[in-house]
Amino acid sequence: MQADTIFNTARRCGFETGYFYSKEKLGYLVNSAVNTHRFSRDNATDAAEDFLKSPGRHFVFLHINGLDEVGPRYGWLSTEYLEELSFIDDYLASLIASIKDAKNYLVIVTGDHAGHDKIHGSPHPEDYRLPLIVCSDAVPVKRFQNIPFSVVDLKKILTELLRM
């Protein structure tokens, strides 16, 4: 039996759930509580945007991979890294702008890890600084801005968001 995930929590709170991810190994999170899911290295954001256009109350978990590819190759916070970050930011701005009119959404966007220099996965504190965006008109998200967190905290964060 598969353990409860953030998708089970969102479904219990009345959300249609979508999971869009750009690393194939993250497919293990797909379970019966996920209404729609798609693995796509390049179009996960587009798939999330399409899902959010359908009727209903939506929870989306979007994983973006670009920084995880550029960081180890060129270095975290290198020129190439910051260019990729800017590209992702522009792409996400379009997604957020398109859903603001949709209403009844909760979107979480993250990558799976960070790093320092050209290293990741070490005990160095910078390796634990994950990108996290939480955007919603369905639940108050302000208190979750600028907080340190770990990817294993996402279920706890979502549960707290949905209790508000």
Beta strands, then each sheet from edge to edge (+ up, - down):
strand 1: 16-21
strand 2: 36-39
strand 3: 58-63
strand 4: 105-110
strand 5: 132-136
sheet 1: 2+ 1+ 3+ 4+ 5-
end
